[in-house]
Amino acid sequence: MEVVDVVLKAKHLTALTGAGVSAESGVPTFRGKDGLWNKYRPEELATPEAFARNPEIVWEWYKWRMKIVFNAKPNQAHYAFAELERMGILKCLITQNVDDLHERAGSKRVLHLHGSLKVVRCTGCKKEFEVNEPPEKTLCECGSLLRPGVVWFGENLPEKILRDAIFELSLSDAIIVAGTSAVVQPAASLPYIVKRNGGIVIEVNPDVTPLTEIADISVREKAGKFMKELVDEIKLRLSSKTP
Ligand code: OAD
């Protein structure tokens, strides 16, 4: 079974992406050799308790990450997913990433399970602001502290986005899962919805993950190279079909 055949046959293809997809854009992943959680402790930086204890340190870390993400450029993997959507093949892209590289590559239907670094939210009045650079002030006009619009450990995922993702997956007969270690819940369980319904799970990751066990196809490559080649092959097949 070849990925290109599965993708061309699928009636409702979705994708789930993780930090590995942005790695080739220079955005650090969380796990693995150079992963953020090797250098920093999540409980000191990415929990509501850490923010309550020391908002300055948490903000400093998020401003640093914002700077990296806002200066990064989409890579071949982001462009390939956007192209698949434009071609009408990919119906929905679900991402754990808090960067906006999928959108900047042209993807339209993107569900951000873990929020976004582009959003800053007031902890008091709950007002949300879009930012294009790290905010200078971290106090809202109402006097309360602003916080990054991301999901921290111990917090619930945005309800509607999770519901929409589950709905899309319930319709899916194939899913490409790219660049995720598949260990953070509930995101890691989402491909099982497709599997249970008899759909095909394609994993794109240079490393083995817990998802590998249920993957119908495991592609041990970097997402950038593989996704570009996949789109090129699809274009070739489609163009050789037309008279
Ligand atoms: P991880 O950092 O846990 O995993 C990244 C995965 O990408 C690893 O399995 C790598 O092998 C793989 N990878 C690295 N480079 C790649 C490449 N070029 N192409 C394809 N794959 C590559 O990132 P996530 O699974 O996204 O949550 O992490 C899940 C969540 O854990 C994040 O959203 C974040 C983090 O704590 C929150 O902050 C709530």
py3Dmol code that shows the C-alpha trace and the ligand (Angstrom):
import py3Dmol

protein = """\
ATOM      1  CA  MET A   1       0.000   0.000   0.000  1.00  0.00           C
ATOM      2  CA  GLU A   2       1.497   3.317  -1.065  1.00  0.00           C
ATOM      3  CA  VAL A   3       0.714   6.613   0.616  1.00  0.00           C
ATOM      4  CA  VAL A   4      -0.075   8.242  -2.715  1.00  0.00           C
ATOM      5  CA  ASP A   5      -2.720   5.586  -3.501  1.00  0.00           C
ATOM      6  CA  VAL A   6      -4.345   5.939  -0.077  1.00  0.00           C
ATOM      7  CA  VAL A   7      -4.414   9.717  -0.335  1.00  0.00           C
ATOM      8  CA  LEU A   8      -5.886   9.699  -3.842  1.00  0.00           C
ATOM      9  CA  LYS A   9      -8.545   7.172  -2.859  1.00  0.00           C
ATOM     10  CA  ALA A  10      -9.536   8.863   0.412  1.00  0.00           C
ATOM     11  CA  LYS A  11     -12.896  10.596   0.508  1.00  0.00           C
ATOM     12  CA  HIS A  12     -12.141  12.499   3.699  1.00  0.00           C
ATOM     13  CA  LEU A  13      -8.430  12.876   4.402  1.00  0.00           C
ATOM     14  CA  THR A  14      -7.392  14.721   7.550  1.00  0.00           C
ATOM     15  CA  ALA A  15      -4.009  15.446   9.085  1.00  0.00           C
ATOM     16  CA  LEU A  16      -2.706  15.732  12.627  1.00  0.00           C
ATOM     17  CA  THR A  17       0.564  17.599  12.998  1.00  0.00           C
ATOM     18  CA  GLY A  18       3.015  18.193  15.835  1.00  0.00           C
ATOM     19  CA  ALA A  19       6.211  20.073  16.575  1.00  0.00           C
ATOM     20  CA  GLY A  20       8.268  17.911  14.170  1.00  0.00           C
ATOM     21  CA  VAL A  21       6.523  19.559  11.225  1.00  0.00           C
ATOM     22  CA  SER A  22       7.894  22.970  12.267  1.00  0.00           C
ATOM     23  CA  ALA A  23      11.343  21.602  13.200  1.00  0.00           C
ATOM     24  CA  GLU A  24      12.639  22.206   9.677  1.00  0.00           C
ATOM     25  CA  SER A  25      11.593  25.854  10.072  1.00  0.00           C
ATOM     26  CA  GLY A  26      13.929  26.165  13.060  1.00  0.00           C
ATOM     27  CA  VAL A  27      11.230  25.937  15.732  1.00  0.00           C
ATOM     28  CA  PRO A  28      12.456  23.642  18.536  1.00  0.00           C
ATOM     29  CA  THR A  29      10.469  20.489  19.300  1.00  0.00           C
ATOM     30  CA  PHE A  30       9.570  19.504  22.876  1.00  0.00           C
ATOM     31  CA  ARG A  31      11.002  16.004  23.115  1.00  0.00           C
ATOM     32  CA  GLY A  32      14.064  14.320  21.648  1.00  0.00           C
ATOM     33  CA  LYS A  33      17.723  15.273  21.772  1.00  0.00           C
ATOM     34  CA  ASP A  34      17.361  19.058  21.312  1.00  0.00           C
ATOM     35  CA  GLY A  35      13.804  19.214  22.662  1.00  0.00           C
ATOM     36  CA  LEU A  36      12.668  22.067  24.924  1.00  0.00           C
ATOM     37  CA  TRP A  37      11.672  19.671  27.707  1.00  0.00           C
ATOM     38  CA  ASN A  38      15.302  18.497  27.859  1.00  0.00           C
ATOM     39  CA  LYS A  39      16.425  21.987  28.853  1.00  0.00           C
ATOM     40  CA  TYR A  40      13.392  23.344  30.671  1.00  0.00           C
ATOM     41  CA  ARG A  41      10.918  21.898  33.136  1.00  0.00           C
ATOM     42  CA  PRO A  42       7.323  22.031  31.901  1.00  0.00           C
ATOM     43  CA  GLU A  43       5.998  22.361  35.457  1.00  0.00           C
ATOM     44  CA  GLU A  44       8.030  25.599  35.860  1.00  0.00           C
ATOM     45  CA  LEU A  45       6.936  27.160  32.577  1.00  0.00           C
ATOM     46  CA  ALA A  46       3.808  25.618  31.115  1.00  0.00           C
ATOM     47  CA  THR A  47       1.265  25.200  33.913  1.00  0.00           C
ATOM     48  CA  PRO A  48      -1.261  27.598  35.492  1.00  0.00           C
ATOM     49  CA  GLU A  49       0.544  27.092  38.825  1.00  0.00           C
ATOM     50  CA  ALA A  50       3.888  28.175  37.336  1.00  0.00           C
ATOM     51  CA  PHE A  51       2.242  31.307  35.923  1.00  0.00           C
ATOM     52  CA  ALA A  52       0.606  32.122  39.264  1.00  0.00           C
ATOM     53  CA  ARG A  53       3.961  31.657  41.038  1.00  0.00           C
ATOM     54  CA  ASN A  54       6.179  33.509  38.625  1.00  0.00           C
ATOM     55  CA  PRO A  55       4.459  35.223  35.684  1.00  0.00           C
ATOM     56  CA  GLU A  56       7.628  37.144  34.727  1.00  0.00           C
ATOM     57  CA  ILE A  57       9.649  33.970  34.077  1.00  0.00           C
ATOM     58  CA  VAL A  58       6.792  32.319  32.210  1.00  0.00           C
ATOM     59  CA  TRP A  59       6.288  35.428  30.073  1.00  0.00           C
ATOM     60  CA  GLU A  60      10.020  35.665  29.363  1.00  0.00           C
ATOM     61  CA  TRP A  61      10.033  32.105  28.054  1.00  0.00           C
ATOM     62  CA  TYR A  62       6.940  32.618  25.922  1.00  0.00           C
ATOM     63  CA  LYS A  63       8.265  35.898  24.507  1.00  0.00           C
ATOM     64  CA  TRP A  64      11.434  34.057  23.507  1.00  0.00           C
ATOM     65  CA  ARG A  65       9.348  31.369  21.774  1.00  0.00           C
ATOM     66  CA  MET A  66       7.132  34.003  20.131  1.00  0.00           C
ATOM     67  CA  LYS A  67      10.225  35.663  18.684  1.00  0.00           C
ATOM     68  CA  ILE A  68      11.425  32.361  17.189  1.00  0.00           C
ATOM     69  CA  VAL A  69       8.015  31.492  15.759  1.00  0.00           C
ATOM     70  CA  PHE A  70       7.209  34.946  14.369  1.00  0.00           C
ATOM     71  CA  ASN A  71      10.582  35.056  12.599  1.00  0.00           C
ATOM     72  CA  ALA A  72      10.322  31.496  11.265  1.00  0.00           C
ATOM     73  CA  LYS A  73       9.134  30.699   7.750  1.00  0.00           C
ATOM     74  CA  PRO A  74       6.917  27.822   6.652  1.00  0.00           C
ATOM     75  CA  ASN A  75       8.791  24.840   5.234  1.00  0.00           C
ATOM     76  CA  GLN A  76       8.012  22.314   2.509  1.00  0.00           C
ATOM     77  CA  ALA A  77       5.772  20.295   4.824  1.00  0.00           C
ATOM     78  CA  HIS A  78       3.541  23.305   5.643  1.00  0.00           C
ATOM     79  CA  TYR A  79       3.312  24.184   1.933  1.00  0.00           C
ATOM     80  CA  ALA A  80       2.510  20.588   0.984  1.00  0.00           C
ATOM     81  CA  PHE A  81      -0.393  20.369   3.463  1.00  0.00           C
ATOM     82  CA  ALA A  82      -1.739  23.693   2.154  1.00  0.00           C
ATOM     83  CA  GLU A  83      -1.441  22.440  -1.418  1.00  0.00           C
ATOM     84  CA  LEU A  84      -3.305  19.221  -0.568  1.00  0.00           C
ATOM     85  CA  GLU A  85      -6.142  21.338   0.850  1.00  0.00           C
ATOM     86  CA  ARG A  86      -6.192  23.597  -2.237  1.00  0.00           C
ATOM     87  CA  MET A  87      -6.432  20.495  -4.419  1.00  0.00           C
ATOM     88  CA  GLY A  88      -9.532  19.473  -2.469  1.00  0.00           C
ATOM     89  CA  ILE A  89      -7.798  16.359  -1.095  1.00  0.00           C
ATOM     90  CA  LEU A  90      -7.117  17.371   2.519  1.00  0.00           C
ATOM     91  CA  LYS A  91     -10.321  18.309   4.326  1.00  0.00           C
ATOM     92  CA  CYS A  92      -9.002  19.463   7.687  1.00  0.00           C
ATOM     93  CA  LEU A  93      -5.692  19.991   9.425  1.00  0.00           C
ATOM     94  CA  ILE A  94      -5.585  19.438  13.166  1.00  0.00           C
ATOM     95  CA  THR A  95      -2.439  20.690  14.836  1.00  0.00           C
ATOM     96  CA  GLN A  96      -0.885  20.649  18.283  1.00  0.00           C
ATOM     97  CA  ASN A  97       1.419  23.446  17.182  1.00  0.00           C
ATOM     98  CA  VAL A  98       1.042  26.924  18.624  1.00  0.00           C
ATOM     99  CA  ASP A  99       2.816  28.564  15.680  1.00  0.00           C
ATOM    100  CA  ASP A 100       0.941  29.914  12.660  1.00  0.00           C
ATOM    101  CA  LEU A 101       3.168  28.361  10.003  1.00  0.00           C
ATOM    102  CA  HIS A 102       0.365  26.239   8.534  1.00  0.00           C
ATOM    103  CA  GLU A 103      -1.751  29.360   8.013  1.00  0.00           C
ATOM    104  CA  ARG A 104       1.181  31.322   6.603  1.00  0.00           C
ATOM    105  CA  ALA A 105       1.750  28.509   4.096  1.00  0.00           C
ATOM    106  CA  GLY A 106      -1.866  28.903   2.954  1.00  0.00           C
ATOM    107  CA  SER A 107      -3.828  26.304   4.964  1.00  0.00           C
ATOM    108  CA  LYS A 108      -7.365  27.518   5.655  1.00  0.00           C
ATOM    109  CA  ARG A 109      -9.062  24.899   7.798  1.00  0.00           C
ATOM    110  CA  VAL A 110      -6.686  24.597  10.745  1.00  0.00           C
ATOM    111  CA  LEU A 111      -7.796  23.463  14.204  1.00  0.00           C
ATOM    112  CA  HIS A 112      -5.318  24.495  16.901  1.00  0.00           C
ATOM    113  CA  LEU A 113      -5.772  22.013  19.740  1.00  0.00           C
ATOM    114  CA  HIS A 114      -3.201  23.717  21.999  1.00  0.00           C
ATOM    115  CA  GLY A 115      -3.974  27.373  21.253  1.00  0.00           C
ATOM    116  CA  SER A 116      -1.742  29.898  19.557  1.00  0.00           C
ATOM    117  CA  LEU A 117       1.239  32.128  20.294  1.00  0.00           C
ATOM    118  CA  LYS A 118      -0.495  34.750  18.145  1.00  0.00           C
ATOM    119  CA  VAL A 119      -3.124  35.173  20.851  1.00  0.00           C
ATOM    120  CA  VAL A 120      -2.770  36.918  24.192  1.00  0.00           C
ATOM    121  CA  ARG A 121      -5.646  36.683  26.664  1.00  0.00           C
ATOM    122  CA  CYS A 122      -6.556  38.672  29.762  1.00  0.00           C
ATOM    123  CA  THR A 123      -6.787  36.540  32.887  1.00  0.00           C
ATOM    124  CA  GLY A 124      -9.371  39.020  34.275  1.00  0.00           C
ATOM    125  CA  CYS A 125     -11.756  40.328  31.595  1.00  0.00           C
ATOM    126  CA  LYS A 126     -10.905  37.417  29.202  1.00  0.00           C
ATOM    127  CA  LYS A 127     -10.452  39.821  26.272  1.00  0.00           C
ATOM    128  CA  GLU A 128      -8.248  38.367  23.523  1.00  0.00           C
ATOM    129  CA  PHE A 129      -5.682  40.215  21.425  1.00  0.00           C
ATOM    130  CA  GLU A 130      -3.839  39.129  18.300  1.00  0.00           C
ATOM    131  CA  VAL A 131      -0.107  39.839  18.394  1.00  0.00           C
ATOM    132  CA  ASN A 132       2.530  39.836  15.667  1.00  0.00           C
ATOM    133  CA  GLU A 133       5.433  40.312  18.038  1.00  0.00           C
ATOM    134  CA  PRO A 134       6.053  39.577  21.715  1.00  0.00           C
ATOM    135  CA  PRO A 135       3.895  42.028  23.712  1.00  0.00           C
ATOM    136  CA  GLU A 136       5.716  44.833  25.504  1.00  0.00           C
ATOM    137  CA  LYS A 137       3.121  45.076  28.231  1.00  0.00           C
ATOM    138  CA  THR A 138       1.740  42.063  30.008  1.00  0.00           C
ATOM    139  CA  LEU A 139      -0.978  43.986  31.867  1.00  0.00           C
ATOM    140  CA  CYS A 140      -4.455  44.443  30.387  1.00  0.00           C
ATOM    141  CA  GLU A 141      -6.252  47.835  30.374  1.00  0.00           C
ATOM    142  CA  CYS A 142      -8.516  46.346  33.027  1.00  0.00           C
ATOM    143  CA  GLY A 143      -5.497  45.920  35.325  1.00  0.00           C
ATOM    144  CA  SER A 144      -5.301  42.128  35.215  1.00  0.00           C
ATOM    145  CA  LEU A 145      -2.408  40.072  33.926  1.00  0.00           C
ATOM    146  CA  LEU A 146      -2.310  39.014  30.290  1.00  0.00           C
ATOM    147  CA  ARG A 147      -1.306  35.438  29.490  1.00  0.00           C
ATOM    148  CA  PRO A 148      -0.263  33.591  26.330  1.00  0.00           C
ATOM    149  CA  GLY A 149      -3.223  32.072  24.475  1.00  0.00           C
ATOM    150  CA  VAL A 150      -1.879  28.548  24.693  1.00  0.00           C
ATOM    151  CA  VAL A 151      -3.055  25.465  26.545  1.00  0.00           C
ATOM    152  CA  TRP A 152      -0.945  24.618  29.573  1.00  0.00           C
ATOM    153  CA  PHE A 153      -0.537  21.239  31.240  1.00  0.00           C
ATOM    154  CA  GLY A 154      -3.519  20.601  33.473  1.00  0.00           C
ATOM    155  CA  GLU A 155      -5.825  22.808  31.379  1.00  0.00           C
ATOM    156  CA  ASN A 156      -8.639  21.666  29.135  1.00  0.00           C
ATOM    157  CA  LEU A 157      -8.356  21.924  25.383  1.00  0.00           C
ATOM    158  CA  PRO A 158     -10.636  24.521  23.747  1.00  0.00           C
ATOM    159  CA  GLU A 159     -13.954  22.684  23.778  1.00  0.00           C
ATOM    160  CA  LYS A 160     -15.333  23.628  20.373  1.00  0.00           C
ATOM    161  CA  ILE A 161     -12.033  22.994  18.602  1.00  0.00           C
ATOM    162  CA  LEU A 162     -11.725  19.544  20.150  1.00  0.00           C
ATOM    163  CA  ARG A 163     -15.340  18.798  19.232  1.00  0.00           C
ATOM    164  CA  ASP A 164     -14.758  19.929  15.627  1.00  0.00           C
ATOM    165  CA  ALA A 165     -11.608  17.797  15.433  1.00  0.00           C
ATOM    166  CA  ILE A 166     -13.439  14.711  16.675  1.00  0.00           C
ATOM    167  CA  PHE A 167     -16.239  15.347  14.174  1.00  0.00           C
ATOM    168  CA  GLU A 168     -13.789  15.659  11.267  1.00  0.00           C
ATOM    169  CA  LEU A 169     -12.045  12.466  12.347  1.00  0.00           C
ATOM    170  CA  SER A 170     -15.320  10.606  12.603  1.00  0.00           C
ATOM    171  CA  LEU A 171     -15.774  11.332   8.872  1.00  0.00           C
ATOM    172  CA  SER A 172     -12.199  10.440   7.953  1.00  0.00           C
ATOM    173  CA  ASP A 173     -11.204   7.356   6.013  1.00  0.00           C
ATOM    174  CA  ALA A 174      -7.523   8.298   6.166  1.00  0.00           C
ATOM    175  CA  ILE A 175      -5.252  10.440   8.325  1.00  0.00           C
ATOM    176  CA  ILE A 176      -1.666  11.631   7.960  1.00  0.00           C
ATOM    177  CA  VAL A 177      -0.067  12.019  11.387  1.00  0.00           C
ATOM    178  CA  ALA A 178       3.161  13.978  11.011  1.00  0.00           C
ATOM    179  CA  GLY A 179       5.843  15.155  13.433  1.00  0.00           C
ATOM    180  CA  THR A 180       4.276  14.216  16.740  1.00  0.00           C
ATOM    181  CA  SER A 181       5.682  12.023  19.505  1.00  0.00           C
ATOM    182  CA  ALA A 182       2.054  10.982  20.148  1.00  0.00           C
ATOM    183  CA  VAL A 183       2.379  11.026  23.919  1.00  0.00           C
ATOM    184  CA  VAL A 184       0.323  14.059  24.938  1.00  0.00           C
ATOM    185  CA  GLN A 185      -3.365  13.391  25.488  1.00  0.00           C
ATOM    186  CA  PRO A 186      -5.989  13.800  24.225  1.00  0.00           C
ATOM    187  CA  ALA A 187      -4.276  14.699  20.911  1.00  0.00           C
ATOM    188  CA  ALA A 188      -2.393  11.380  20.836  1.00  0.00           C
ATOM    189  CA  SER A 189      -5.655   9.414  20.904  1.00  0.00           C
ATOM    190  CA  LEU A 190      -7.310  11.221  18.011  1.00  0.00           C
ATOM    191  CA  PRO A 191      -5.936   8.983  15.208  1.00  0.00           C
ATOM    192  CA  TYR A 192      -7.564   6.000  16.976  1.00  0.00           C
ATOM    193  CA  ILE A 193     -10.967   7.412  15.943  1.00  0.00           C
ATOM    194  CA  VAL A 194     -10.010   6.956  12.300  1.00  0.00           C
ATOM    195  CA  LYS A 195      -8.510   3.530  12.948  1.00  0.00           C
ATOM    196  CA  ARG A 196     -11.604   2.292  14.808  1.00  0.00           C
ATOM    197  CA  ASN A 197     -13.783   3.331  11.880  1.00  0.00           C
ATOM    198  CA  GLY A 198     -11.682   1.231   9.509  1.00  0.00           C
ATOM    199  CA  GLY A 199      -9.692   4.184   8.151  1.00  0.00           C
ATOM    200  CA  ILE A 200      -6.006   4.206   7.255  1.00  0.00           C
ATOM    201  CA  VAL A 201      -3.414   5.754   9.567  1.00  0.00           C
ATOM    202  CA  ILE A 202      -0.252   7.057   7.931  1.00  0.00           C
ATOM    203  CA  GLU A 203       2.554   8.143  10.253  1.00  0.00           C
ATOM    204  CA  VAL A 204       5.340  10.437   9.054  1.00  0.00           C
ATOM    205  CA  ASN A 205       8.130  10.587  11.623  1.00  0.00           C
ATOM    206  CA  PRO A 206      11.824   9.682  11.504  1.00  0.00           C
ATOM    207  CA  ASP A 207      11.316   7.934  14.867  1.00  0.00           C
ATOM    208  CA  VAL A 208       9.070   5.215  16.225  1.00  0.00           C
ATOM    209  CA  THR A 209       6.229   6.472  18.469  1.00  0.00           C
ATOM    210  CA  PRO A 210       3.419   4.813  20.437  1.00  0.00           C
ATOM    211  CA  LEU A 211       1.234   5.424  17.374  1.00  0.00           C
ATOM    212  CA  THR A 212       3.479   3.260  15.189  1.00  0.00           C
ATOM    213  CA  GLU A 213       1.761   0.163  16.584  1.00  0.00           C
ATOM    214  CA  ILE A 214      -1.551   1.059  14.920  1.00  0.00           C
ATOM    215  CA  ALA A 215      -0.155   2.848  11.855  1.00  0.00           C
ATOM    216  CA  ASP A 216      -0.997   1.130   8.564  1.00  0.00           C
ATOM    217  CA  ILE A 217       1.911   2.916   6.905  1.00  0.00           C
ATOM    218  CA  SER A 218       4.978   4.264   8.727  1.00  0.00           C
ATOM    219  CA  VAL A 219       7.110   6.688   6.770  1.00  0.00           C
ATOM    220  CA  ARG A 220      10.495   7.062   8.488  1.00  0.00           C
ATOM    221  CA  GLU A 221      11.379  10.367   6.895  1.00  0.00           C
ATOM    222  CA  LYS A 222      11.352  14.049   7.678  1.00  0.00           C
ATOM    223  CA  ALA A 223       8.011  15.651   6.926  1.00  0.00           C
ATOM    224  CA  GLY A 224       9.413  18.364   4.609  1.00  0.00           C
ATOM    225  CA  LYS A 225      10.994  16.050   2.064  1.00  0.00           C
ATOM    226  CA  PHE A 226       8.327  13.379   2.207  1.00  0.00           C
ATOM    227  CA  MET A 227       5.287  15.683   1.988  1.00  0.00           C
ATOM    228  CA  LYS A 228       6.769  17.596  -0.957  1.00  0.00           C
ATOM    229  CA  GLU A 229       7.477  14.366  -2.826  1.00  0.00           C
ATOM    230  CA  LEU A 230       3.959  13.159  -2.059  1.00  0.00           C
ATOM    231  CA  VAL A 231       2.356  16.299  -3.509  1.00  0.00           C
ATOM    232  CA  ASP A 232       4.631  16.147  -6.577  1.00  0.00           C
ATOM    233  CA  GLU A 233       3.646  12.518  -7.170  1.00  0.00           C
ATOM    234  CA  ILE A 234      -0.064  13.313  -6.745  1.00  0.00           C
ATOM    235  CA  LYS A 235       0.202  16.126  -9.299  1.00  0.00           C
ATOM    236  CA  LEU A 236       1.970  13.797 -11.716  1.00  0.00           C
ATOM    237  CA  ARG A 237      -0.678  11.099 -11.336  1.00  0.00           C
ATOM    238  CA  LEU A 238      -3.540  13.573 -11.732  1.00  0.00           C
ATOM    239  CA  SER A 239      -2.005  15.231 -14.775  1.00  0.00           C
ATOM    240  CA  SER A 240      -1.341  11.923 -16.520  1.00  0.00           C
ATOM    241  CA  LYS A 241      -5.025  11.013 -16.033  1.00  0.00           C
ATOM    242  CA  THR A 242      -6.379  13.953 -18.032  1.00  0.00           C
ATOM    243  CA  PRO A 243      -6.560  13.350 -21.778  1.00  0.00           C
TER     244      PRO A 243
END
"""
ligand_1 = """\
39
OAD
P 7.282 16.480 20.384
O 8.433 17.398 20.553
O 6.838 15.713 21.555
O 7.573 15.454 19.228
C 8.096 15.857 17.998
C 8.141 14.636 17.099
O 8.534 15.070 15.801
C 9.132 13.557 17.516
O 8.484 12.296 17.512
C 10.219 13.607 16.437
O 10.737 12.318 16.118
C 9.445 14.156 15.256
N 10.242 14.922 14.280
C 11.349 15.673 14.494
N 11.742 16.257 13.364
C 10.855 15.880 12.398
C 10.709 16.161 11.007
N 11.555 16.969 10.359
N 9.659 15.597 10.350
C 8.791 14.777 10.991
N 8.887 14.481 12.293
C 9.896 15.025 12.995
O 6.094 17.386 19.786
P 4.514 17.137 19.869
O 4.189 15.713 19.678
O 3.911 18.128 18.962
O 1.921 20.740 24.400
O 4.234 17.542 21.364
C 2.936 17.481 21.838
C 2.730 18.532 22.879
O 3.695 18.401 23.917
C 2.935 19.955 22.389
O 1.832 20.485 21.696
C 3.175 20.685 23.683
C 4.156 19.720 24.303
O 4.279 19.774 25.674
C 1.614 21.761 25.169
O 2.352 22.719 25.308
C 0.281 21.636 25.829
"""
view = py3Dmol.view(width=600, height=400)
view.addModel(protein, "pdb")
view.setStyle({"model": 0}, {"cartoon": {"style": "trace"}})
view.addModel(ligand_1, "xyz")
view.setStyle({"model": 1}, {"stick": {}})
view.zoomTo()
view.show()
